[in-house]
Amino acid sequence: MAALRAILLGCGLSEAIKWGKPCFSHEGDNIVIMQEMKAFLALMFFKGALLEDPDGVLVDQGPNSRSARRIEFTSVDDVTRLADTVAAYVAEAIDVEE
């Protein structure tokens, strides 16, 4: 979680606890939230359906979610390997908000 948090803060996002989870925003707009699951750590993009996803890493939240998409990490190696992708997707998510 610390490695992913460092990437997000490096993208210029602000951190706050919302809904009991680390939530990261830009100029007051929620961009992503970290969710700890049993088998993985999820980075959920609130408007992920609007992102391009050229790397094919975004996963639907579920059948009732219309806009949220997430990236799933099962290890710190996953976070390291996807660091550039996360930064690019965060930048795009910020653009979507503006």
N, CA, C and O atoms as a GROMACS GRO file, in nm:
protein
  392
    1MET      N    1   0.083  -0.119   0.000
    1MET     CA    2   0.000   0.000   0.000
    1MET      C    3   0.087   0.125   0.000
    1MET      O    4   0.053   0.225  -0.063
    2ALA      N    5   0.200   0.120   0.071
    2ALA     CA    6   0.288   0.237   0.079
    2ALA      C    7   0.347   0.273  -0.057
    2ALA      O    8   0.358   0.391  -0.090
    3ALA      N    9   0.385   0.172  -0.135
    3ALA     CA   10   0.443   0.198  -0.267
    3ALA      C   11   0.340   0.263  -0.359
    3ALA      O   12   0.373   0.356  -0.433
    4LEU      N   13   0.218   0.216  -0.355
    4LEU     CA   14   0.112   0.273  -0.438
    4LEU      C   15   0.078   0.414  -0.392
    4LEU      O   16   0.056   0.503  -0.474
    5ARG      N   17   0.073   0.434  -0.262
    5ARG     CA   18   0.047   0.566  -0.206
    5ARG      C   19   0.151   0.667  -0.254
    5ARG      O   20   0.117   0.779  -0.290
    6ALA      N   21   0.279   0.626  -0.254
    6ALA     CA   22   0.388   0.714  -0.299
    6ALA      C   23   0.369   0.755  -0.445
    6ALA      O   24   0.393   0.870  -0.481
    7ILE      N   25   0.326   0.662  -0.528
    7ILE     CA   26   0.302   0.693  -0.669
    7ILE      C   27   0.191   0.797  -0.681
    7ILE      O   28   0.204   0.894  -0.755
    8LEU      N   29   0.082   0.777  -0.608
    8LEU     CA   30  -0.033   0.867  -0.616
    8LEU      C   31   0.001   1.006  -0.567
    8LEU      O   32  -0.037   1.106  -0.629
    9LEU      N   33   0.073   1.014  -0.455
    9LEU     CA   34   0.112   1.145  -0.404
    9LEU      C   35   0.211   1.212  -0.499
    9LEU      O   36   0.211   1.335  -0.512
   10GLY      N   37   0.294   1.133  -0.566
   10GLY     CA   38   0.387   1.186  -0.665
   10GLY      C   39   0.318   1.242  -0.788
   10GLY      O   40   0.376   1.320  -0.863
   11CYS      N   41   0.193   1.203  -0.808
   11CYS     CA   42   0.112   1.255  -0.919
   11CYS      C   43   0.044   1.387  -0.882
   11CYS      O   44  -0.029   1.444  -0.962
   12GLY      N   45   0.067   1.434  -0.760
   12GLY     CA   46   0.009   1.560  -0.716
   12GLY      C   47  -0.129   1.548  -0.654
   12GLY      O   48  -0.198   1.648  -0.638
   13LEU      N   49  -0.170   1.427  -0.620
   13LEU     CA   50  -0.300   1.408  -0.557
   13LEU      C   51  -0.293   1.436  -0.407
   13LEU      O   52  -0.187   1.421  -0.346
   14SER      N   53  -0.404   1.475  -0.349
   14SER     CA   54  -0.416   1.495  -0.205
   14SER      C   55  -0.483   1.372  -0.145
   14SER      O   56  -0.570   1.311  -0.207
   15GLU      N   57  -0.442   1.336  -0.024
   15GLU     CA   58  -0.495   1.216   0.041
   15GLU      C   59  -0.585   1.251   0.158
   15GLU      O   60  -0.554   1.342   0.236
   16ALA      N   61  -0.694   1.180   0.171
   16ALA     CA   62  -0.784   1.192   0.286
   16ALA      C   63  -0.849   1.055   0.308
   16ALA      O   64  -0.855   0.973   0.216
   17ILE      N   65  -0.897   1.033   0.427
   17ILE     CA   66  -0.971   0.910   0.455
   17ILE      C   67  -1.119   0.938   0.430
   17ILE      O   68  -1.179   1.023   0.495
   18LYS      N   69  -1.176   0.865   0.335
   18LYS     CA   70  -1.319   0.877   0.303
   18LYS      C   71  -1.376   0.736   0.298
   18LYS      O   72  -1.314   0.646   0.242
   19TRP      N   73  -1.491   0.718   0.355
   19TRP     CA   74  -1.555   0.586   0.360
   19TRP      C   75  -1.462   0.483   0.425
   19TRP      O   76  -1.469   0.364   0.395
   20GLY      N   77  -1.375   0.532   0.516
   20GLY     CA   78  -1.283   0.445   0.588
   20GLY      C   79  -1.164   0.396   0.508
   20GLY      O   80  -1.094   0.305   0.551
   21LYS      N   81  -1.141   0.457   0.391
   21LYS     CA   82  -1.033   0.413   0.303
   21LYS      C   83  -0.953   0.532   0.253
   21LYS      O   84  -1.005   0.644   0.248
   22PRO      N   85  -0.825   0.510   0.216
   22PRO     CA   86  -0.746   0.620   0.160
   22PRO      C   87  -0.803   0.661   0.024
   22PRO      O   88  -0.811   0.581  -0.069
   23CYS      N   89  -0.842   0.786   0.016
   23CYS     CA   90  -0.901   0.842  -0.106
   23CYS      C   91  -0.811   0.956  -0.154
   23CYS      O   92  -0.763   1.036  -0.073
   24PHE      N   93  -0.788   0.963  -0.283
   24PHE     CA   94  -0.697   1.062  -0.339
   24PHE      C   95  -0.774   1.150  -0.436
   24PHE      O   96  -0.848   1.102  -0.522
   25SER      N   97  -0.754   1.281  -0.420
   25SER     CA   98  -0.830   1.377  -0.500
   25SER      C   99  -0.738   1.481  -0.563
   25SER      O  100  -0.621   1.494  -0.527
   26HIS      N  101  -0.795   1.555  -0.658
   26HIS     CA  102  -0.725   1.664  -0.724
   26HIS      C  103  -0.819   1.783  -0.727
   26HIS      O  104  -0.927   1.777  -0.786
   27GLU      N  105  -0.778   1.891  -0.662
   27GLU     CA  106  -0.858   2.014  -0.655
   27GLU      C  107  -1.002   1.984  -0.611
   27GLU      O  108  -1.097   2.041  -0.666
   28GLY      N  109  -1.016   1.895  -0.513
   28GLY     CA  110  -1.147   1.865  -0.455
   28GLY      C  111  -1.225   1.755  -0.525
   28GLY      O  112  -1.329   1.712  -0.475
   29ASP      N  113  -1.177   1.710  -0.641
   29ASP     CA  114  -1.245   1.602  -0.713
   29ASP      C  115  -1.184   1.468  -0.678
   29ASP      O  116  -1.062   1.451  -0.690
   30ASN      N  117  -1.266   1.372  -0.636
   30ASN     CA  118  -1.217   1.237  -0.607
   30ASN      C  119  -1.169   1.172  -0.736
   30ASN      O  120  -1.241   1.169  -0.836
   31ILE      N  121  -1.046   1.120  -0.733
   31ILE     CA  122  -0.988   1.055  -0.851
   31ILE      C  123  -0.982   0.904  -0.831
   31ILE      O  124  -1.032   0.829  -0.914
   32VAL      N  125  -0.920   0.860  -0.720
   32VAL     CA  126  -0.905   0.716  -0.693
   32VAL      C  127  -0.921   0.690  -0.543
   32VAL      O  128  -0.907   0.779  -0.460
   33ILE      N  129  -0.952   0.565  -0.512
   33ILE     CA  130  -0.959   0.520  -0.373
   33ILE      C  131  -0.894   0.382  -0.366
   33ILE      O  132  -0.911   0.300  -0.456
   34MET      N  133  -0.821   0.357  -0.258
   34MET     CA  134  -0.760   0.225  -0.238
   34MET      C  135  -0.856   0.138  -0.158
   34MET      O  136  -0.915   0.182  -0.060
   35GLN      N  137  -0.870   0.015  -0.203
   35GLN     CA  138  -0.959  -0.080  -0.136
   35GLN      C  139  -0.882  -0.210  -0.112
   35GLN      O  140  -0.836  -0.273  -0.207
   36GLU      N  141  -0.870  -0.248   0.014
   36GLU     CA  142  -0.805  -0.375   0.047
   36GLU      C  143  -0.906  -0.488   0.038
   36GLU      O  144  -1.007  -0.487   0.109
   37MET      N  145  -0.879  -0.584  -0.047
   37MET     CA  146  -0.962  -0.702  -0.061
   37MET      C  147  -0.883  -0.820  -0.004
   37MET      O  148  -0.765  -0.806   0.028
   38LYS      N  149  -0.945  -0.935   0.008
   38LYS     CA  150  -0.875  -1.052   0.062
   38LYS      C  151  -0.759  -1.094  -0.027
   38LYS      O  152  -0.651  -1.126   0.023
   39ALA      N  153  -0.780  -1.096  -0.157
   39ALA     CA  154  -0.680  -1.150  -0.250
   39ALA      C  155  -0.596  -1.045  -0.321
   39ALA      O  156  -0.498  -1.078  -0.387
   40PHE      N  157  -0.634  -0.917  -0.308
   40PHE     CA  158  -0.561  -0.813  -0.381
   40PHE      C  159  -0.589  -0.675  -0.322
   40PHE      O  160  -0.680  -0.656  -0.242
   41LEU      N  161  -0.507  -0.579  -0.363
   41LEU     CA  162  -0.528  -0.438  -0.332
   41LEU      C  163  -0.584  -0.375  -0.459
   41LEU      O  164  -0.525  -0.390  -0.567
   42ALA      N  165  -0.694  -0.306  -0.448
   42ALA     CA  166  -0.756  -0.243  -0.565
   42ALA      C  167  -0.735  -0.093  -0.560
   42ALA      O  168  -0.746  -0.029  -0.455
   43LEU      N  169  -0.705  -0.037  -0.676
   43LEU     CA  170  -0.703   0.107  -0.694
   43LEU      C  171  -0.822   0.139  -0.784
   43LEU      O  172  -0.818   0.112  -0.904
   44MET      N  173  -0.927   0.195  -0.724
   44MET     CA  174  -1.050   0.219  -0.797
   44MET      C  175  -1.054   0.363  -0.849
   44MET      O  176  -1.043   0.459  -0.773
   45PHE      N  177  -1.070   0.375  -0.979
   45PHE     CA  178  -1.088   0.505  -1.044
   45PHE      C  179  -1.238   0.534  -1.047
   45PHE      O  180  -1.315   0.457  -1.103
   46PHE      N  181  -1.277   0.646  -0.988
   46PHE     CA  182  -1.419   0.679  -0.978
   46PHE      C  183  -1.485   0.689  -1.115
   46PHE      O  184  -1.600   0.649  -1.132
   47LYS      N  185  -1.413   0.743  -1.214
   47LYS     CA  186  -1.467   0.757  -1.350
   47LYS      C  187  -1.384   0.673  -1.447
   47LYS      O  188  -1.354   0.716  -1.558
   48GLY      N  189  -1.349   0.554  -1.405
   48GLY     CA  190  -1.264   0.466  -1.485
   48GLY      C  191  -1.322   0.428  -1.619
   48GLY      O  192  -1.246   0.401  -1.713
   49ALA      N  193  -1.454   0.426  -1.632
   49ALA     CA  194  -1.516   0.392  -1.761
   49ALA      C  195  -1.483   0.495  -1.868
   49ALA      O  196  -1.494   0.466  -1.987
   50LEU      N  197  -1.443   0.613  -1.826
   50LEU     CA  198  -1.409   0.719  -1.922
   50LEU      C  199  -1.261   0.717  -1.962
   50LEU      O  200  -1.219   0.796  -2.047
   51LEU      N  201  -1.183   0.628  -1.902
   51LEU     CA  202  -1.040   0.620  -1.933
   51LEU      C  203  -1.018   0.530  -2.054
   51LEU      O  204  -1.095   0.437  -2.079
   52GLU      N  205  -0.911   0.557  -2.128
   52GLU     CA  206  -0.880   0.482  -2.250
   52GLU      C  207  -0.842   0.336  -2.222
   52GLU      O  208  -0.888   0.247  -2.294
   53ASP      N  209  -0.761   0.310  -2.123
   53ASP     CA  210  -0.713   0.176  -2.085
   53ASP      C  211  -0.637   0.104  -2.198
   53ASP      O  212  -0.674  -0.008  -2.234
   54PRO      N  213  -0.533   0.167  -2.253
   54PRO     CA  214  -0.456   0.101  -2.360
   54PRO      C  215  -0.381  -0.023  -2.312
   54PRO      O  216  -0.349  -0.111  -2.392
   55ASP      N  217  -0.352  -0.032  -2.182
   55ASP     CA  218  -0.280  -0.147  -2.128
   55ASP      C  219  -0.373  -0.260  -2.085
   55ASP      O  220  -0.326  -0.368  -2.046
   56GLY      N  221  -0.503  -0.237  -2.091
   56GLY     CA  222  -0.600  -0.341  -2.058
   56GLY      C  223  -0.597  -0.388  -1.914
   56GLY      O  224  -0.618  -0.506  -1.887
   57VAL      N  225  -0.570  -0.297  -1.821
   57VAL     CA  226  -0.558  -0.335  -1.680
   57VAL      C  227  -0.681  -0.300  -1.596
   57VAL      O  228  -0.691  -0.344  -1.482
   58LEU      N  229  -0.773  -0.224  -1.650
   58LEU     CA  230  -0.890  -0.184  -1.573
   58LEU      C  231  -0.995  -0.294  -1.572
   58LEU      O  232  -1.025  -0.356  -1.675
   59VAL      N  233  -1.050  -0.318  -1.454
   59VAL     CA  234  -1.149  -0.424  -1.432
   59VAL      C  235  -1.278  -0.358  -1.385
   59VAL      O  236  -1.275  -0.263  -1.307
   60ASP      N  237  -1.392  -0.408  -1.432
   60ASP     CA  238  -1.522  -0.359  -1.384
   60ASP      C  239  -1.534  -0.384  -1.235
   60ASP      O  240  -1.486  -0.485  -1.184
   61GLN      N  241  -1.599  -0.292  -1.164
   61GLN     CA  242  -1.625  -0.308  -1.021
   61GLN      C  243  -1.730  -0.414  -0.994
   61GLN      O  244  -1.727  -0.480  -0.891
   62GLY      N  245  -1.821  -0.431  -1.085
   62GLY     CA  246  -1.929  -0.527  -1.066
   62GLY      C  247  -2.046  -0.492  -1.155
   62GLY      O  248  -2.042  -0.390  -1.225
   63PRO      N  249  -2.150  -0.573  -1.153
   63PRO     CA  250  -2.263  -0.552  -1.245
   63PRO      C  251  -2.343  -0.425  -1.218
   63PRO      O  252  -2.413  -0.376  -1.307
   64ASN      N  253  -2.334  -0.371  -1.098
   64ASN     CA  254  -2.411  -0.251  -1.064
   64ASN      C  255  -2.330  -0.123  -1.075
   64ASN      O  256  -2.382  -0.014  -1.047
   65SER      N  257  -2.206  -0.133  -1.114
   65SER     CA  258  -2.120  -0.015  -1.126
   65SER      C  259  -2.117   0.031  -1.270
   65SER      O  260  -2.084  -0.045  -1.361
   66ARG      N  261  -2.153   0.156  -1.290
   66ARG     CA  262  -2.157   0.209  -1.426
   66ARG      C  263  -2.029   0.282  -1.465
   66ARG      O  264  -1.989   0.279  -1.582
   67SER      N  265  -1.963   0.347  -1.370
   67SER     CA  266  -1.849   0.430  -1.408
   67SER      C  267  -1.716   0.388  -1.345
   67SER      O  268  -1.611   0.415  -1.402
   68ALA      N  269  -1.719   0.323  -1.232
   68ALA     CA  270  -1.594   0.289  -1.162
   68ALA      C  271  -1.524   0.170  -1.229
   68ALA      O  272  -1.588   0.076  -1.275
   69ARG      N  273  -1.392   0.178  -1.234
   69ARG     CA  274  -1.307   0.068  -1.280
   69ARG      C  275  -1.188   0.062  -1.186
   69ARG      O  276  -1.153   0.162  -1.123
   70ARG      N  277  -1.124  -0.055  -1.176
   70ARG     CA  278  -1.013  -0.068  -1.082
   70ARG      C  279  -0.896  -0.142  -1.146
   70ARG      O  280  -0.912  -0.217  -1.242
   71ILE      N  281  -0.778  -0.118  -1.087
   71ILE     CA  282  -0.659  -0.197  -1.116
   71ILE      C  283  -0.636  -0.283  -0.992
   71ILE      O  284  -0.643  -0.233  -0.880
   72GLU      N  285  -0.609  -0.411  -1.013
   72GLU     CA  286  -0.587  -0.503  -0.902
   72GLU      C  287  -0.438  -0.537  -0.890
   72GLU      O  288  -0.373  -0.569  -0.990
   73PHE      N  289  -0.386  -0.528  -0.768
   73PHE     CA  290  -0.246  -0.559  -0.739
   73PHE      C  291  -0.241  -0.674  -0.640
   73PHE      O  292  -0.306  -0.669  -0.536
   74THR      N  293  -0.164  -0.778  -0.671
   74THR     CA  294  -0.151  -0.891  -0.579
   74THR      C  295  -0.016  -0.894  -0.509
   74THR      O  296   0.007  -0.977  -0.422
   75SER      N  297   0.074  -0.802  -0.549
   75SER     CA  298   0.207  -0.797  -0.487
   75SER      C  299   0.268  -0.659  -0.507
   75SER      O  300   0.220  -0.580  -0.588
   76VAL      N  301   0.373  -0.631  -0.431
   76VAL     CA  302   0.447  -0.506  -0.449
   76VAL      C  303   0.510  -0.504  -0.588
   76VAL      O  304   0.522  -0.398  -0.649
   77ASP      N  305   0.549  -0.621  -0.638
   77ASP     CA  306   0.603  -0.629  -0.774
   77ASP      C  307   0.502  -0.579  -0.877
   77ASP      O  308   0.540  -0.514  -0.974
   78ASP      N  309   0.374  -0.609  -0.856
   78ASP     CA  310   0.270  -0.558  -0.946
   78ASP      C  311   0.267  -0.406  -0.944
   78ASP      O  312   0.257  -0.342  -1.049
   79VAL      N  313   0.277  -0.348  -0.826
   79VAL     CA  314   0.276  -0.202  -0.812
   79VAL      C  315   0.396  -0.143  -0.886
   79VAL      O  316   0.382  -0.046  -0.960
   80THR      N  317   0.513  -0.201  -0.865
   80THR     CA  318   0.635  -0.153  -0.931
   80THR      C  319   0.623  -0.165  -1.082
   80THR      O  320   0.656  -0.071  -1.155
   81ARG      N  321   0.577  -0.279  -1.129
   81ARG     CA  322   0.564  -0.304  -1.273
   81ARG      C  323   0.464  -0.209  -1.340
   81ARG      O  324   0.483  -0.169  -1.454
   82LEU      N  325   0.358  -0.173  -1.267
   82LEU     CA  326   0.253  -0.089  -1.323
   82LEU      C  327   0.263   0.058  -1.283
   82LEU      O  328   0.170   0.135  -1.306
   83ALA      N  329   0.374   0.098  -1.223
   83ALA     CA  330   0.389   0.235  -1.173
   83ALA      C  331   0.366   0.339  -1.283
   83ALA      O  332   0.292   0.435  -1.262
   84ASP      N  333   0.427   0.322  -1.398
   84ASP     CA  334   0.410   0.418  -1.507
   84ASP      C  335   0.266   0.418  -1.558
   84ASP      O  336   0.212   0.523  -1.592
   85THR      N  337   0.205   0.302  -1.564
   85THR     CA  338   0.066   0.291  -1.608
   85THR      C  339  -0.025   0.363  -1.510
   85THR      O  340  -0.114   0.438  -1.551
   86VAL      N  341  -0.004   0.342  -1.380
   86VAL     CA  342  -0.085   0.410  -1.278
   86VAL      C  343  -0.072   0.561  -1.294
   86VAL      O  344  -0.172   0.632  -1.292
   87ALA      N  345   0.051   0.610  -1.307
   87ALA     CA  346   0.073   0.754  -1.321
   87ALA      C  347   0.003   0.808  -1.446
   87ALA      O  348  -0.058   0.915  -1.441
   88ALA      N  349   0.011   0.736  -1.556
   88ALA     CA  350  -0.054   0.781  -1.680
   88ALA      C  351  -0.206   0.781  -1.665
   88ALA      O  352  -0.273   0.874  -1.711
   89TYR      N  353  -0.261   0.678  -1.602
   89TYR     CA  354  -0.406   0.670  -1.584
   89TYR      C  355  -0.455   0.779  -1.488
   89TYR      O  356  -0.563   0.835  -1.507
   90VAL      N  357  -0.376   0.808  -1.384
   90VAL     CA  358  -0.412   0.916  -1.292
   90VAL      C  359  -0.414   1.049  -1.368
   90VAL      O  360  -0.506   1.128  -1.351
   91ALA      N  361  -0.312   1.073  -1.451
   91ALA     CA  362  -0.308   1.198  -1.529
   91ALA      C  363  -0.432   1.208  -1.619
   91ALA      O  364  -0.491   1.315  -1.630
   92GLU      N  365  -0.469   1.099  -1.682
   92GLU     CA  366  -0.588   1.099  -1.767
   92GLU      C  367  -0.714   1.122  -1.684
   92GLU      O  368  -0.805   1.194  -1.727
   93ALA      N  369  -0.721   1.060  -1.566
   93ALA     CA  370  -0.838   1.078  -1.479
   93ALA      C  371  -0.851   1.223  -1.433
   93ALA      O  372  -0.962   1.275  -1.421
   94ILE      N  373  -0.738   1.288  -1.409
   94ILE     CA  374  -0.741   1.431  -1.374
   94ILE      C  375  -0.795   1.511  -1.492
   94ILE      O  376  -0.878   1.600  -1.474
   95ASP      N  377  -0.748   1.479  -1.614
   95ASP     CA  378  -0.798   1.548  -1.734
   95ASP      C  379  -0.948   1.529  -1.750
   95ASP      O  380  -1.018   1.622  -1.790
   96VAL      N  381  -0.998   1.410  -1.721
   96VAL     CA  382  -1.142   1.383  -1.730
   96VAL      C  383  -1.220   1.476  -1.637
   96VAL      O  384  -1.328   1.522  -1.672
   97GLU      N  385  -1.164   1.503  -1.520
   97GLU     CA  386  -1.232   1.590  -1.422
   97GLU      C  387  -1.230   1.736  -1.464
   97GLU      O  388  -1.319   1.813  -1.427
   98GLU      N  389  -1.131   1.774  -1.541
   98GLU     CA  390  -1.119   1.915  -1.581
   98GLU      C  391  -1.198   1.938  -1.706
   98GLU      O  392  -1.202   2.049  -1.758
   0.00000   0.00000   0.00000
